[in-house]
Amino acid sequence: MKTMKSIVLKHGLIASGILAAVFAVTLPLAEKGIVDFDSSEVIGYTAMVVAFLLVFFGIRSYREEIGGAISFGKAFQVGILITLVTCAIYVVCWEIVYWGFMPDFLDQYNAYSLAKLRAAGATEAAIREAQANMATLAKLYANPLINAAMTFMEPFPVGLIMTLVSALLLRRKRAPGVPATAAAA
C-alpha cells in the first residue's frame, strides 16, 4: 500500500520534472531571442497548468489507496503538499539557472520590457517610471531569499487553484457501513 508521503513525492517530482524540462527548453531560446519573453511566459504558465494536473492525479491516487473516500480537507492536504514539493523544486531549479548560468536574465528582461514600451509609444515619463520600478526590482532580486520567494510565487497560485479544484472534484464520502481503512486514519 502506498503512503501519502510516497504519493506526494512521486507526483511532486513528476510535476517538477515537467517544469524543469520546459525551463531547459524555453530559457535558452528566450535568451537567444528565438522565443520572445511574452511567448516564454505563455509557454511557462501553460506548462504549470499541465504540471499541476499531477495534483489531481495524486489526490485521486491517494483516495483510491485509502478505500475510495476522501474528505475535502485530506484531499486539500495531499494536493497542497504536491504543490509545495513542486514549487520548492521549481525554486531550486531557477536559483541554479539564474545564479549559475543566466545572472543577466533580469537585465535582458528589463531591456525587452523597455523596448516594448517604446514600440507601443509610451511617454518618456512612463518609460522613466518603468525604469525606476525595474531598478527597485533588480535590487530586491539580488537578494537570494527575496529572489527565491518571488520565484516561489510564480507557480504557487496555479498549484493552489489546481489543489482547490481537485479537492472539490475528488472529495467523496464513505458509503454507510463501509469501514475506514487503516491508511485513512
C-alpha angles and dihedrals in degrees: 000000000000118000126224089249093056092046092049093048094045095050094039091052093048091049089048090050091055091051093045091051091052089047091052092053106036104039096060090044091051092046090053092046095245090118117029121230093253092055092045089054091053090047091047096050091044088053089050091055090049092045093049090055080083086072089064093046092046093052091046091049091051092046091054092047092057097049106281100289128097134164122232089248095053091043089050090049093053092045096047091049090053088048092050093049090049094047093047092053090044089056093048091050092049094047090052092047095043100045097032106037112007110033088147093056094106092049090052092047092048092049089050091049093049092048089052091051092050092047090051090055098250116176120255089248091055090049092050090049091050090049091052091050091048091050090052091049091049091054091050093043090054089069106084093213094052089042089054093046092050090047091050089055092059098072100019098081090050091050092046092053091047089049093051094045093045093047090051093047097044103041110116131173121231113256113252112270095019110121121230114251123238089248092060093057 
